[in-house]
Amino acid sequence: MSDHIYKKIEIVGSSSTSVEEAITNAVNRAAKSVKHMRWFEVSEIRGHIDDQKVAHFQVGLKIGFTIEDK
């Protein structure tokens, strides 16, 4: 197994459906501009309440990716 060096970014995903969908939305969007993503870590979960009901989910993620060798 080779050694890897990782860099982390922090992003927030959102969804009106679920925490899982908020995570998926965040990872899918990051994949458009971040190469070599390897893992994610949920750092926070929060949401919006409207009319006494959960209306929206927000999930803070740290995404780790390997740095390219030049």
A tleap script that builds the chain and sets N, CA, C and O, in Angstrom:
source leaprc.protein.ff14SB
mol = sequence {
  NMET SER ASP HIE ILE TYR LYS LYS ILE GLU
  ILE VAL GLY SER SER SER THR SER VAL GLU
  GLU ALA ILE THR ASN ALA VAL ASN ARG ALA
  ALA LYS SER VAL LYS HIE MET ARG TRP PHE
  GLU VAL SER GLU ILE ARG GLY HIE ILE ASP
  ASP GLN LYS VAL ALA HIE PHE GLN VAL GLY
  LEU LYS ILE GLY PHE THR ILE GLU ASP CLYS
}
set mol.1.N position { 0.846 -1.190 0.000 }
set mol.1.CA position { 0.000 0.000 0.000 }
set mol.1.C position { 0.884 1.244 0.000 }
set mol.1.O position { 1.799 1.354 0.816 }
set mol.2.N position { 0.620 2.165 -0.894 }
set mol.2.CA position { 1.430 3.366 -0.957 }
set mol.2.C position { 0.934 4.398 0.053 }
set mol.2.O position { -0.226 4.384 0.464 }
set mol.3.N position { 1.840 5.291 0.440 }
set mol.3.CA position { 1.465 6.369 1.355 }
set mol.3.C position { 0.646 7.406 0.598 }
set mol.3.O position { 0.898 7.677 -0.576 }
set mol.4.N position { -0.329 7.979 1.280 }
set mol.4.CA position { -1.149 9.019 0.676 }
set mol.4.C position { -1.118 10.266 1.529 }
set mol.4.O position { -1.077 10.194 2.757 }
set mol.5.N position { -1.138 11.390 0.880 }
set mol.5.CA position { -1.279 12.673 1.549 }
set mol.5.C position { -2.635 13.218 1.139 }
set mol.5.O position { -2.973 13.240 -0.044 }
set mol.6.N position { -3.407 13.656 2.115 }
set mol.6.CA position { -4.755 14.131 1.860 }
set mol.6.C position { -4.883 15.621 2.157 }
set mol.6.O position { -4.167 16.174 2.992 }
set mol.7.N position { -5.787 16.233 1.470 }
set mol.7.CA position { -6.209 17.590 1.760 }
set mol.7.C position { -7.692 17.521 2.086 }
set mol.7.O position { -8.402 16.666 1.557 }
set mol.8.N position { -8.173 18.419 2.960 }
set mol.8.CA position { -9.587 18.436 3.324 }
set mol.8.C position { -10.218 19.770 2.950 }
set mol.8.O position { -9.599 20.829 3.056 }
set mol.9.N position { -11.456 19.685 2.513 }
set mol.9.CA position { -12.268 20.881 2.309 }
set mol.9.C position { -13.539 20.728 3.131 }
set mol.9.O position { -13.927 19.614 3.484 }
set mol.10.N position { -14.177 21.834 3.431 }
set mol.10.CA position { -15.451 21.801 4.145 }
set mol.10.C position { -16.535 22.385 3.253 }
set mol.10.O position { -16.375 23.457 2.671 }
set mol.11.N position { -17.642 21.657 3.159 }
set mol.11.CA position { -18.777 22.114 2.372 }
set mol.11.C position { -20.061 21.819 3.141 }
set mol.11.O position { -20.042 21.086 4.130 }
set mol.12.N position { -21.157 22.379 2.695 }
set mol.12.CA position { -22.473 22.125 3.300 }
set mol.12.C position { -23.417 21.694 2.199 }
set mol.12.O position { -23.572 22.382 1.190 }
set mol.13.N position { -24.051 20.539 2.401 }
set mol.13.CA position { -25.065 20.053 1.473 }
set mol.13.C position { -26.442 20.274 2.066 }
set mol.13.O position { -26.596 20.325 3.286 }
set mol.14.N position { -27.431 20.402 1.219 }
set mol.14.CA position { -28.792 20.616 1.718 }
set mol.14.C position { -29.802 19.773 0.946 }
set mol.14.O position { -29.566 19.351 -0.186 }
set mol.15.N position { -30.933 19.548 1.605 }
set mol.15.CA position { -32.018 18.777 0.999 }
set mol.15.C position { -33.296 19.046 1.774 }
set mol.15.O position { -33.267 19.253 2.987 }
set mol.16.N position { -34.393 19.040 1.079 }
set mol.16.CA position { -35.693 19.130 1.751 }
set mol.16.C position { -36.228 17.748 2.087 }
set mol.16.O position { -37.296 17.629 2.688 }
set mol.17.N position { -35.494 16.690 1.703 }
set mol.17.CA position { -35.962 15.321 1.886 }
set mol.17.C position { -35.324 14.599 3.064 }
set mol.17.O position { -36.031 14.050 3.909 }
set mol.18.N position { -33.960 14.595 3.132 }
set mol.18.CA position { -33.295 13.799 4.172 }
set mol.18.C position { -31.845 14.213 4.360 }
set mol.18.O position { -31.267 14.907 3.524 }
set mol.19.N position { -31.271 13.780 5.466 }
set mol.19.CA position { -29.855 13.981 5.736 }
set mol.19.C position { -29.021 13.248 4.689 }
set mol.19.O position { -28.036 13.787 4.185 }
set mol.20.N position { -29.418 12.023 4.366 }
set mol.20.CA position { -28.686 11.240 3.380 }
set mol.20.C position { -28.651 11.940 2.021 }
set mol.20.O position { -27.619 11.955 1.350 }
set mol.21.N position { -29.763 12.508 1.629 }
set mol.21.CA position { -29.797 13.212 0.348 }
set mol.21.C position { -28.949 14.477 0.400 }
set mol.21.O position { -28.330 14.842 -0.600 }
set mol.22.N position { -28.907 15.146 1.534 }
set mol.22.CA position { -28.054 16.333 1.676 }
set mol.22.C position { -26.586 15.948 1.499 }
set mol.22.O position { -25.830 16.673 0.853 }
set mol.23.N position { -26.177 14.808 2.069 }
set mol.23.CA position { -24.806 14.318 1.903 }
set mol.23.C position { -24.535 13.999 0.433 }
set mol.23.O position { -23.519 14.418 -0.122 }
set mol.24.N position { -25.437 13.266 -0.184 }
set mol.24.CA position { -25.271 12.891 -1.587 }
set mol.24.C position { -25.204 14.121 -2.478 }
set mol.24.O position { -24.372 14.182 -3.383 }
set mol.25.N position { -26.064 15.097 -2.237 }
set mol.25.CA position { -26.048 16.326 -3.032 }
set mol.25.C position { -24.703 17.037 -2.911 }
set mol.25.O position { -24.163 17.526 -3.903 }
set mol.26.N position { -24.165 17.094 -1.696 }
set mol.26.CA position { -22.884 17.766 -1.472 }
set mol.26.C position { -21.754 17.041 -2.192 }
set mol.26.O position { -20.944 17.675 -2.868 }
set mol.27.N position { -21.691 15.726 -2.055 }
set mol.27.CA position { -20.621 14.951 -2.688 }
set mol.27.C position { -20.731 15.027 -4.208 }
set mol.27.O position { -19.723 15.195 -4.894 }
set mol.28.N position { -21.932 14.908 -4.733 }
set mol.28.CA position { -22.122 14.982 -6.188 }
set mol.28.C position { -21.688 16.335 -6.744 }
set mol.28.O position { -21.065 16.409 -7.803 }
set mol.29.N position { -22.020 17.398 -6.026 }
set mol.29.CA position { -21.637 18.735 -6.500 }
set mol.29.C position { -20.128 18.932 -6.410 }
set mol.29.O position { -19.518 19.483 -7.326 }
set mol.30.N position { -19.521 18.484 -5.309 }
set mol.30.CA position { -18.062 18.620 -5.153 }
set mol.30.C position { -17.324 17.839 -6.238 }
set mol.30.O position { -16.265 18.262 -6.703 }
set mol.31.N position { -17.881 16.706 -6.635 }
set mol.31.CA position { -17.239 15.852 -7.643 }
set mol.31.C position { -17.078 16.567 -8.989 }
set mol.31.O position { -16.261 16.154 -9.812 }
set mol.32.N position { -17.844 17.624 -9.215 }
set mol.32.CA position { -17.718 18.364 -10.468 }
set mol.32.C position { -16.424 19.160 -10.540 }
set mol.32.O position { -15.966 19.496 -11.632 }
set mol.33.N position { -15.822 19.469 -9.378 }
set mol.33.CA position { -14.602 20.278 -9.410 }
set mol.33.C position { -13.453 19.731 -8.565 }
set mol.33.O position { -12.333 20.232 -8.664 }
set mol.34.N position { -13.702 18.727 -7.745 }
set mol.34.CA position { -12.651 18.166 -6.893 }
set mol.34.C position { -12.319 16.756 -7.383 }
set mol.34.O position { -13.196 15.897 -7.471 }
set mol.35.N position { -11.051 16.531 -7.698 }
set mol.35.CA position { -10.614 15.215 -8.172 }
set mol.35.C position { -10.106 14.367 -7.010 }
set mol.35.O position { -9.677 14.896 -5.984 }
set mol.36.N position { -10.157 13.082 -7.176 }
set mol.36.CA position { -9.547 12.112 -6.263 }
set mol.36.C position { -10.138 12.140 -4.849 }
set mol.36.O position { -9.418 11.946 -3.869 }
set mol.37.N position { -11.448 12.381 -4.746 }
set mol.37.CA position { -12.093 12.346 -3.427 }
set mol.37.C position { -12.038 10.924 -2.895 }
set mol.37.O position { -12.249 9.968 -3.642 }
set mol.38.N position { -11.754 10.783 -1.604 }
set mol.38.CA position { -11.600 9.466 -1.015 }
set mol.38.C position { -12.531 9.203 0.156 }
set mol.38.O position { -12.918 8.055 0.371 }
set mol.39.N position { -12.907 10.225 0.922 }
set mol.39.CA position { -13.740 9.985 2.098 }
set mol.39.C position { -14.468 11.275 2.487 }
set mol.39.O position { -14.101 12.368 2.056 }
set mol.40.N position { -15.495 11.123 3.303 }
set mol.40.CA position { -16.158 12.293 3.882 }
set mol.40.C position { -16.416 12.032 5.358 }
set mol.40.O position { -16.490 10.890 5.811 }
set mol.41.N position { -16.548 13.120 6.084 }
set mol.41.CA position { -16.832 13.078 7.512 }
set mol.41.C position { -17.941 14.092 7.782 }
set mol.41.O position { -17.825 15.255 7.394 }
set mol.42.N position { -19.003 13.666 8.436 }
set mol.42.CA position { -20.078 14.586 8.789 }
set mol.42.C position { -19.646 15.364 10.028 }
set mol.42.O position { -19.383 14.777 11.077 }
set mol.43.N position { -19.574 16.680 9.901 }
set mol.43.CA position { -19.130 17.510 11.012 }
set mol.43.C position { -20.283 18.170 11.749 }
set mol.43.O position { -20.149 18.527 12.919 }
set mol.44.N position { -21.412 18.336 11.077 }
set mol.44.CA position { -22.574 18.922 11.737 }
set mol.44.C position { -23.848 18.627 10.952 }
set mol.44.O position { -23.826 18.457 9.733 }
set mol.45.N position { -24.921 18.574 11.662 }
set mol.45.CA position { -26.238 18.414 11.049 }
set mol.45.C position { -27.143 19.479 11.648 }
set mol.45.O position { -27.204 19.644 12.867 }
set mol.46.N position { -27.828 20.182 10.799 }
set mol.46.CA position { -28.787 21.181 11.271 }
set mol.46.C position { -29.934 21.230 10.272 }
set mol.46.O position { -29.871 20.629 9.200 }
set mol.47.N position { -30.963 21.946 10.637 }
set mol.47.CA position { -32.100 22.029 9.736 }
set mol.47.C position { -32.951 23.244 10.008 }
set mol.47.O position { -32.687 24.042 10.908 }
set mol.48.N position { -33.961 23.351 9.214 }
set mol.48.CA position { -34.904 24.467 9.281 }
set mol.48.C position { -36.270 23.913 9.669 }
set mol.48.O position { -36.719 22.904 9.126 }
set mol.49.N position { -36.914 24.570 10.599 }
set mol.49.CA position { -38.254 24.161 11.037 }
set mol.49.C position { -39.249 25.203 10.544 }
set mol.49.O position { -39.055 26.403 10.737 }
set mol.50.N position { -40.304 24.736 9.915 }
set mol.50.CA position { -41.358 25.620 9.421 }
set mol.50.C position { -42.702 25.024 9.816 }
set mol.50.O position { -42.970 23.856 9.536 }
set mol.51.N position { -43.525 25.797 10.447 }
set mol.51.CA position { -44.858 25.358 10.864 }
set mol.51.C position { -44.781 24.088 11.725 }
set mol.51.O position { -45.560 23.151 11.548 }
set mol.52.N position { -43.824 24.083 12.656 }
set mol.52.CA position { -43.648 22.986 13.608 }
set mol.52.C position { -43.224 21.657 12.972 }
set mol.52.O position { -43.387 20.594 13.571 }
set mol.53.N position { -42.679 21.729 11.749 }
set mol.53.CA position { -42.224 20.521 11.054 }
set mol.53.C position { -40.840 20.759 10.464 }
set mol.53.O position { -40.481 21.889 10.133 }
set mol.54.N position { -40.070 19.686 10.337 }
set mol.54.CA position { -38.764 19.779 9.673 }
set mol.54.C position { -39.003 20.108 8.207 }
set mol.54.O position { -39.711 19.387 7.504 }
set mol.55.N position { -38.406 21.202 7.757 }
set mol.55.CA position { -38.617 21.641 6.383 }
set mol.55.C position { -37.379 21.468 5.506 }
set mol.55.O position { -37.489 21.368 4.284 }
set mol.56.N position { -36.199 21.432 6.130 }
set mol.56.CA position { -34.970 21.394 5.337 }
set mol.56.C position { -33.843 20.850 6.190 }
set mol.56.O position { -33.780 21.124 7.389 }
set mol.57.N position { -32.954 20.081 5.581 }
set mol.57.CA position { -31.783 19.525 6.249 }
set mol.57.C position { -30.525 20.167 5.676 }
set mol.57.O position { -30.426 20.370 4.466 }
set mol.58.N position { -29.560 20.486 6.545 }
set mol.58.CA position { -28.241 20.949 6.118 }
set mol.58.C position { -27.204 20.086 6.821 }
set mol.58.O position { -27.291 19.862 8.028 }
set mol.59.N position { -26.224 19.604 6.066 }
set mol.59.CA position { -25.192 18.733 6.613 }
set mol.59.C position { -23.823 19.306 6.256 }
set mol.59.O position { -23.495 19.479 5.082 }
set mol.60.N position { -23.035 19.597 7.284 }
set mol.60.CA position { -21.659 20.046 7.082 }
set mol.60.C position { -20.767 18.835 6.885 }
set mol.60.O position { -20.812 17.890 7.672 }
set mol.61.N position { -19.960 18.862 5.842 }
set mol.61.CA position { -19.076 17.744 5.523 }
set mol.61.C position { -17.640 18.217 5.397 }
set mol.61.O position { -17.368 19.331 4.947 }
set mol.62.N position { -16.733 17.353 5.800 }
set mol.62.CA position { -15.329 17.501 5.468 }
set mol.62.C position { -15.048 16.410 4.445 }
set mol.62.O position { -15.322 15.237 4.696 }
set mol.63.N position { -14.509 16.784 3.309 }
set mol.63.CA position { -14.205 15.825 2.258 }
set mol.63.C position { -12.691 15.746 2.102 }
set mol.63.O position { -12.015 16.761 1.938 }
set mol.64.N position { -12.172 14.521 2.157 }
set mol.64.CA position { -10.741 14.311 1.983 }
set mol.64.C position { -10.456 13.821 0.573 }
set mol.64.O position { -11.181 12.988 0.029 }
set mol.65.N position { -9.391 14.350 -0.007 }
set mol.65.CA position { -8.996 13.912 -1.340 }
set mol.65.C position { -7.486 13.843 -1.417 }
set mol.65.O position { -6.785 14.579 -0.723 }
set mol.66.N position { -6.993 12.965 -2.257 }
set mol.66.CA position { -5.548 12.834 -2.411 }
set mol.66.C position { -5.020 13.937 -3.327 }
set mol.66.O position { -5.690 14.373 -4.263 }
set mol.67.N position { -3.804 14.369 -3.028 }
set mol.67.CA position { -3.151 15.401 -3.800 }
set mol.67.C position { -2.415 14.742 -4.966 }
set mol.67.O position { -1.716 13.745 -4.790 }
set mol.68.N position { -2.583 15.312 -6.154 }
set mol.68.CA position { -1.921 14.756 -7.336 }
set mol.68.C position { -0.426 14.989 -7.282 }
set mol.68.O position { 0.038 16.036 -6.831 }
set mol.69.N position { 0.321 14.004 -7.748 }
set mol.69.CA position { 1.765 14.186 -7.941 }
set mol.69.C position { 1.959 14.916 -9.268 }
set mol.69.O position { 1.285 14.609 -10.252 }
set mol.70.N position { 2.848 15.846 -9.296 }
set mol.70.CA position { 3.098 16.607 -10.529 }
set mol.70.C position { 4.192 15.969 -11.324 }
set mol.70.O position { 4.546 16.464 -12.395 }
savepdb mol mol.pdb
quit
